[in-house]
Amino acid sequence: MLLLLLMVSACTSVEKNNEMKNPLLTEFDTPFGIPPFDLIKVEHFVPATEEAMRINLEEIEAIIANTGAPGFENTIVALERSGKLLNQVNSIFSNLNSSLTGSEMQEVATILSPKRSAHRDGIRMNEDLFAKVKAVYNNREDLSLEGEDAMLLEEKYKYFVRGGANLNADDKEKLKAINEKLSMASVKFGQNVLAEINNFKLVIDNEKDLAGLPEGVIAGAAETATAMGDEGKWVFTIQKPSMLPFLTYADNRELRQQLHTAYFSIGNNDNENDNKEIIKTIVKLRAERSNILGYENHASYVLEENMAKNAENVETFLLKVWEPGLAKAKKELVDLQEMIVKDGGDFKFESWDWWYYTEKLRLEKYALDEEVLSQYFVADNVRDGAFELAGNLWGLQFKQLTDVPKYHEDVQVFEVSEADGSHVGILTMDFFPRASKRAGAWMSSFRGQKKIDGVDIRPVITNNFNFTKPTGDKPALLTTDEVSTTFHEFGHALHGLLSDCTYGSLAGTSVSRDFVELPSQVMENWVFEPQVLKTYAKHYITGEIIPDELVKKLEESSHFNQGFVTTEYMSATFLDMAYHVLSPENADIEDINKFEKEAMDKIGLIDEIVVRYRSPYFSHIFAGGYAMGYYAYIWAEVLDSDAFIAFKETGDLYKPEVASAFRNNILSKGGTFDPMELYVNFRGQAPGPEALLAKRGLLN
């Protein structure tokens, strides 16, 4: 019935849309231009997208029909300004489909995905339009463009070339078909992962099986059980806020194995949500697409646009971190196996034991208990700590808004202002998991920053998390990892909020994949600095600031378990690369599990550590934008580790001159210049890996 309604809706005329008063097709009569979430319905998206596409094509035709000689303003800038309405509709749908999806939204995604793909390809492969763009590009030396204008021309030209504009007619049709199939496969992959996560629950009805679990974790599991119709029992899911505490504290090893196995089997259960065949399709199609466009493989296609430039550079860099990381993980494993023996165990250490025995060993070595620490990390206080850091560095102010539209009751909305009160942008924060929300944490935007006719359009940015919810009268308490994640995603938000660019396609986080993590990861460096920690780490009952004793233990244990952390993450970077260095001739993978194992064996991953993202739920690369880019986190850590030294070496973590230089050279510039040029402008030199290795405790 819904599909029929959507199809009918998609065929309505402009007059019908106006009659329906589709809120997506009108100016938003809301504070700060926040989308009118209270008015937007699922059935609005298909007709709004269709209408926005129609208007976009009219804009393209107007550029083509312009009888003047192709120039920067009438071609490149006009192209940049086109599609405003479509971008608005797409951004709202994309964000809601990630944060508030359901069967109806997923059906809309399935309908819109091929339409969007065809629309993009129709523009990128339009010969008349490309002829004008190419004419301007070929005349670029006479135009004497500088800075952002020069970068816009360069990027627009590459956008068409990399989209197939130079292909012959037959290859264009092949590319269109590939793009449509990839679009559909990516949507289906993500939907399958969400379904798998929502379909599993570990139901405990014997209180003895809760042994070892903290009181708060047990209370949360009881609330989850009640919400799922299992009153009087305890339910654990494979959402990480539920799963990780169980793996860390539950004494019942058999149940830890059960939950661990369920998580690492997402999308790999040979059921209707299995993703293995989809992976085969995606890998093959990406290799074929790259070949059509003149590249050896997908890695070459992607990395041409990144700082790394080619797969050889990526691999060389990764091995410099992988080898000491793996060596340390092996040493950690010896210590953990010894602890099992010490406790009277007569079994071999397995991957599902890592969190449990690591926590025991940390408690023994440093008398540091994650459960005790979390009592000082109230979610709202951590959020305010991130806000205060931004205030100390750049004078930013954050005011919570309660009278603005929100897409869910859990969402918090803030107006961000400069020290003088001038408006910077809007930040929404969505902290807790739900069945309608994809896993993980991310930043996005409902509206990006840009300047049109001298008017600075300020951004509407969103941060999403999946943190442990409040239970009973206890507030949401975060783990140390979740604290770091809060600052990380807030760093992405600042990159979007502090953007000061003319063109939206170059603004904010529109930078190369291996540079985009610098503004986010650099914020993590402040998280556990004593000076910063004491601004937000306050006991949830007493309000007591975290004692010096705990702060010291945190410092002393900063290198603890870093072998595992490094190895688990980096194994996923090698897995990503293994898929995307395949050429079309060898991209027919017979067995995904076998391929994955061989890739992990090649780098020497030990059996006791499972790659962070196994292939069937590796959404970053099969349902997101990180294909051949998952290495970006560790690449950017070289940058962020070096960048933080710029503050540390001054003796002032908030040094105004350094903070200003970082804002003016990194946060505000988007993708308007080469990223290494931006970094060197800030730091005065290119970074090396030494600071990263030292921070992780991997130097000999």
N, C-alpha and C positions, 0 to 999 in steps of 0.2 A: 504494500500500500504506500509506504514511504517513497519507494523508488518511483512509483507512478506519479505521486505528487511532485517529486523533484523534476521529473521529465517534463511535466506540464509547466511547472514553474520556470524551467529553463527556456521555454519557448515564448514566454510572455514578452510583450513589447515594452519600449521605454515608458509609454503611457500607462501600461499596466503596473510597471514597477513603481511609478510615481503614485498611482492609485493605492498600491499596497503600502506606500511610504516605507519602503525598504530602508532601514536605518543605516545600512552600509553604503547607500548611494547618496547620502545627504551630508552636508556639513554637520559635524558633531556639535550640538548645542550643549556642551558639557564643560565643566571646569578644566582648563588646560588642554582641551581637545582629547581627553580620555575617551576611548570608545564607549558608547552607550550600552554596556553589557546587559542592562536590564531590559533593553528593547530588542536585542539581537536574538533571533531564533535560528535553529538549525536550517529551517527551510529557506532562510534568506540567502545562504551562501551560494548556491548554484546560480540563481538568477542574477545575483550581484556580480559574480565572477564573469558570467556571460556578458553582461552589460559593460563591465569594466574592460573586458577584452575588446568589445566592439569599439568603444571609445579610444582605446589604445591603438587599434588599427587605423582609425580615422586620423589620429595624430601622426602615425607613420606615413600614411598616404599624403598628408599635408607636407611633410618634409620632402618626400619624393617629388611632389607636384610643384614645389618652389622653383620658379624659373631663374632665380639668381644663381650665380656661380657658387658651387659648394664651398662653404666657409665654416669656420669654427663655430660661430654663433648659430647660423641657420641650419647646420647639420649636427654637429657634435653636441652643442649645448641643448638644441631642440630635442635631440634623441635622449639626452640625459633627463630632460624635464618631462618626457612622455611617460605614460604608464603610472602616473601618480595615484589614480583611483585604484588601479589593479594592484599596485604594491600595497595599498592600504588594506584592501580586502584580503589579499593573500597573507599578509602578516597577522591579521586578526584570526583568520581561520587556522593558520599554522600553529599559532600559540595556543589557541583553545583546543585544537586537536591533540596537543601534547599535554595540556594541563586539565582538560575537562572533556575528555572524549567519551564515547559510548557507541553502541551499535549504529545509531543514526549518523553520528559524525563520521564514523569509519566508512559508512556507505557513501557519504558525500565525498570523502577523501578518494574512494575508489572511482567515483564518477569524475571528479575534478582532475585527478592526476594525469590521465592521458590528454585531457583538454589543455591543461597548462603546458604540457610537454609540446604538443602540436603548435600551440600559440608561440612559445619561445622559438621553436625551430622555424616557424613561418617568418619570424622577424630576422633571425640570425642568418637565414639562408635566402633572404630577399635580395635578388641580384641588383635591382635598381637602387635599393637603399645602400647596399654595400659599395656600389660604384661611387656613390657620393662620399661615403666615409673614406674610401680608399683614395679618392681625389684629394681630400683634405689632408690625409696622412702623407701622401706623396709630396704635398706642398708644404710640409711642416717646417722646413728650414726657412722658407720665405715668411712664414707666419711669426717666427721668433717668439714662440710661446715659452713661458717660464712657469716653474713651480707646479701648482695644482692644475693649471690649464694644460701644461705639457703632459702631465701624468694622465689627465682625463683622455686626451687624444690617444695616447699610447694604449691605455686600457680598453677604450672603445674599439680600436682597431683590432687588438688581440682577441677581444670578445667575439668578434665576427669570424676571424680566421680560425680560432679554436672551436668555434661552433659550426664550422663546415662551409663557410661562405665561398671558399676557393675551390670546392669540390665540383666535379661534373654532376650532371643531372641524376645519373644512376646512383652515384655514391651519396648524393644528398638524400635520396629516398631511402637508401639503406640506413643512413645515419638517423633519419627521422624514426624509422621503425625500431632501431636499437634504443633510442632515447625513450620512446614510449614504453617499451618492454622494461627497461631499467627503472623507469618511474613507477610502474605498477609493482614490480618485484620489490622495490624498496619499501613501498607502502605496506605490502603484504608481510614482509619480514618484520617490521615494527609491530604490526597488529598481532602477529603470532607470538612475539616475545611478551607483549602485555597480557595476552590470553593465558600463556603458560604460567606467568607469575601469579595471575589472579586465580588460576585453577588449582593451585596446590595449597594445602594447609596441613600442618602437623598437629593433630588433635591429641592432647594428653588428658587422660581422665584419672590417672593415678598420681597422687600428690608426691609420691616417692620419686617419680621421674623428674621432679623439679629441683632435686637436690643440687646445691651449688649456685643456683640462680639468685641474683639479688631480689630483694622485695619489690622494687619498682618494676623490674622486668616481669616478675610473676603477675603483678597487678595489671600491667599492660596486656599480657597474654589473656588474662581473664576478661578484660574489656573487649579485646578482639573476639574472643569466643562468644561473648554475649551478642556482639554486633553481627556475628556470622550464624547465629542461631544455635550455638553450642553452649547454652547456659549451664553454669556449674562446672565447666571444663576450662582448659587452657589451650589456646591456639597460637602457633607460631607459623609465620609465612616466610617466603623467600624474598620478601622485601628486606633490604639490608638492615634497617633499624630493628627489625624483629629477629632476623637470622643471626647477625653477628654477635649480639649479646648471648644468644644460646650457644653458639660455637665457642664463645670465650669462657663461659662460666658453667655450663651444664656438665655435671659429673657423669651422666649417662652417655657413655661413648657410643653405644649403638644408635641412640637417637641423634647424636651429633653427626654420625655418618649418614643417617637417613636424610637429614636436612641438607647437609653439605652436598650429597649426591643429587638431591632434587634441584638445587640451585645450578650446579655445574652440568645438569642435563637439560636445561631450558632449551627448547627448540630442537631437541635431539631424542625424542621419544617415539618416533615412527607413528605419530598420530596426525590429526588434521592440522596441528600447529607446527609440524616439523619443518625446519628451515633448511635442511641439507640440500634439497633439490633447488631451492631458491638461490642458495649460495653458488651452486654450480652455474646456474643461469647468469647471475650477476657477474661472476668472474669471467666467464666466457664472453659475455657481451661487452664488458669493459675492455677486454683485450682486443676484441674486434673493432670497437669504436676507435681506440687509440691507433690501431693499424690503418684504418681508413683515413684518419687525420694526419698520418705520416709519422707516427711515433712507434717505437719498438714495442712498448707495453704501456699499461696504465700508469706505472710509476714514472716513466719518462714524461708522460703527458701532464701529470700533476706537479712533479717536482720542478719542471721548467719555470713555474710561477712562484716557487718557494725559495727561501734563503739557501737551502741545501743544494739546489740545482740538479742533483742526480742521485741515483740509488747508491752508487759507490761511495759518495760522500756521507750519505746517511749511515751505511753499514760500518764504514771506518769509524765514524763518531760513536755509534752505538756500542761497538766492541770495546772501546776505551772505558766505557762505564760498565758494560755487561761482565767483563772478565773479573774485575775486582768485586763486583756485586755478587756474582755466583760463588766466588771463593769464600766470601764472608758468609753467604747463606749456608754453605756446606759446614762451616765451623759452627754456625748456630744450630744446625741439625744435630751435630755431635752432642752439644750441650743439652738439647731437648731430649735426646734418646737417653742420656745419662740420668736425666731427671725422672724419666719413666722407671728406669731400673731402681733408682733411689726410692721411688714411691712404692716399690714392690711389684711393678708391672712386668710381665713376661711376654710382651707383644712388641712387634716392630712398629715404629712410628709411621703414621700415614698422614696424608694431606689434610684430613679432617681433624687432626690433632694439633695443628699448628697454632691456632688462636688460643686454645685451652692451655697448652703447656707454655706458650710464650707468656701468657698472663701470669702463670704460676712462677715462672723464672724471673719475670720482671719484679714481682712481689718479693721474691727471695733476694734478688740482687740489690734492688733499690728501695724496698719497702714502699713501692708505689702501686696503688690500687686504682684501676681505671674507674671503678664504681665510686670511690671516694672523690676522685678528681671531678667526675661529672656533676657532683653536687654543687660545684662552684661555677658550672657552665650553664646557667639558665639561658635558654635560646634568645629571649628578648634582651638580656644583658649583653650577650655576645654580639648581637646585632648592634646594640648601642655602642659597644666597644669599637666596632668597625666604623661606625659613624663618627665617633670621637677621634679616631685616628685620621679620618679624612678631614676633620675639622682642624686638627693640629698641623696637618701637612699643607692643606690648601684653603683653610678657612670656611669649608663647606658647612652648611646648616641643614638639618633634616626636621621637617615638621609633619607629623602624622595627620592625614586627612580622613575624616569619618563621613563626610557628606558627598562622596563621589561614587560613581558606578564601580562595582567590583564583580568579577565573574564567579567568585565563590566566597563564602563567608569567612574562610580562613585567610584570605588575602589581606595584607596590610599595604596601605598606600601612603607614600611620603612625597611632599614637595621638597625638592633640593634647591637650595639658594646659595649664592655667594655670601661672603662675609658682610657685604654691604646690603644684603637683602634682595639683590637682583635675582630673577628666576633662572635656574640652570636646567631643570627638567623634572620629570616625575619618575619615581621608582616604586614598583610594586614588588612585594616579597611574599612568596607562597611556600611555607615551610614544610607542610606535612604530607605524607603519602595518602593516596586513596585509590580505589579501583579504577577511576577514570583518568589517572595520571601516570605517565610513563615513568620508569625508574630513573634514578640518577639525579644529577644537579646540573643546572644550565642557566645561562643568561640569554635573553633575546630582547627584541624591541617590538612594541606595537607601532611606534613611529620613530624613525631615525632622524638625526640632526642634519640640517642642510640650510642653505641660504638661497632665497628666491627674491629677486628684485630688491635686494638690500634688507630683506626681512629674515631674521635668524629664526628658523623653525626649530624649536627646542624638542628634545626627544622624550619619549615615554618608554622607559626601560623596565624589563621584568627579570627578577631572579626567582628561580624555582629550586626547591630542595625536596628531599624525602627523609626528614628527620623524625626521631621518636616523638610521638604526640604526648601531650600532658595526660596524666592518669590520676583520676580522683581529684584530690586537692593539691597534687604535686605538679609543678609547671614542667614544661618540656625541658629536659636536661640533656645536654649534648656530650658526646664523646670527644676526645681530643681531635680525632679525625674530622668529626662534624664541625668542630670549631674552625679548623683550618679550611674546610670546604666553604664555610660562611664567608670568610675573608677572601677566599679565592674567587668565588662567584661575584662578590661585591667589587673585586678588582675589575672584572669584566664590565660590571655595571658602570664603574667610573670611566672606563674607556669609552663607553657609549655616551655617558652624561657630559663629560668634559670635552667632547669633540667640538672643534671649531673649524669646520671645513665648509667650502662653498657647495660642493657636489655630494649628494647623498650616497652615490655609488662608491665614493672614496672615504666616506666619513666613518667615525667610530671604529667598530671592529672589522671594517672592510679592509683587512690587511692579509698578508700571506699567512697560511695556516701555521707555519712554524714561528711566527712572530706574535700571533694573537694571544698566546698564553703568557707573554711577558707581563702585561699589566695585571693579570690575575694572580700569577704565581709570586710576583714580587711582594704582594700584600701579605702572603703567608709568612714572610720573613719576620714580620713584626709580632705575629700572633703570641708567641711564648717568650718574647723579651720581657723581663720583669717589669720594666717601666710601663709597658703597654698592658701586660697581663693584669696588673693591679687596678686598671681602670674598669675592667668588666668582670673579673673572676670573683664573684661574691656568693657566699653560701646561700642556698635557696631558702633556708629557714632562718638563720641568724643574721644574714646580711654581712657576715664577717668577710673581709677581704682575704683572699687566699694567702695562707701563712708562708713566711719565707722558707720554712722547712720544705714545703711541697714544691715551691718554685725551684729550690735548689735541686730537688730530686728530678724534676722535669728536665733541668739543664743537664744533669749527670746522665740521664737516660736518653738523651736526644739521639744518640747513635744506635740505641738498642733496636734490634730486629730490622736494621736497615738492609741487611743482606736479603732477607725475605721480601721486604717492601720493594726494593730495587729489582730483584729478579722476577717477582710476580708481574710487576708492571712491564718491564722491558721485554719479557717473553712475548707479550701481546704486540709490541712494536715489530718484533721479528715475524710474528704470524701475519700481521697486516702486510708486511713487505713480501712475504713468501707468496701470497696470493697475487700481488699486483706487479711483480716482475715477470709474470708469465706472459709469453707471447701467444698469439692466437693458435699457433701450432701445438703448444703444449698446455693449453688452458682447459682441455677436456679432463676434468677431474673425476675419476671413477668413484672414489670413496673419500668423503670429506673427513671422517674421523682418522683414516689412515694418513691422509695428506697432512692433517694437523700434527699427528704424532711424529711423522717424519721431519716436519719443520722444527718441532721442539727437540727431537733427538739430534738434529744437525747442530744446534747451538749448545747441546749438553744440559738441557733443563733436567733437573733431578725429579724422580717420581714423586717425591714428597711435596713438591710445589706444583700446583695446577696453574696454567696460564690464566691471568686475571679474567680475560674474556675468551671463553671457548667460542669457536666459530659460529655455532648456531644461535648465539645471543650477542654476538659482537656488533651491537647496534651502531657504534661509532663509525664503523666502516661499511656496513651493509644497509643501514637505514639512516645514516647521518652524513655529515660532510667531511669525515676524517679518513676516507679511503686513501691509503698511502700517506697518511698524515698523522697517525697516532703517535709517531715518534716525537711530535711537536712538543709534548709536555716536557720531555727530558731535554730536548734541544733548547727550549725556552728557559729551562732551569739553569743552563749555563749563563744565560743573559741575566736572569733575575738574581742569581747568587752574586754575580759581579756587580749588578746595579745596587744591591743592598749594601755592599762594601762601601759604595760612594757615601752612604749615610754613616755607616759605622766608623769609618776612618776619620770623620769629623768630630766624633765624640758626642754628636747630637742626632738622635734618631729622627728628629723632626726638622733638621736643618733647613731653614727657609730657602736658601739659595739652591740647594740640591733638589728640594721638593719642587721648586719653581722650574728648574731645568728639566726635571722629569715630566712635569705637566706640559711644558711648552714644546718639548722635543718628541715626546712619546704619546701621552694621553690625548693631546688636542689635535694631533696631526693625522690620525687615521692612516690611510694608505696613500697619502699625497706625495711621498718620497720613498726612495728605496729604504727598506727597513734597517739595513746595516748602516746606511748613512745617518738615519735618525738616531740609532744607538750611539754611534761614534760622536755625533753632535752633542749628545747628552754626557757621555762618559769620557770622551777624549781619546778612546782607543777601542779596538775590538777585544772581546773577552776570550779567555781560554777556559778549559774545563776544570782547572785546579780548584776554584772556589766551590764548584758543585761537588767534587769528590771530597773536599774537606768537610762540607756541610753534612754529607751523608756518612762521613766516617769511613770512606773507602780508600783513603791514601795509606800507603804502607808506612 
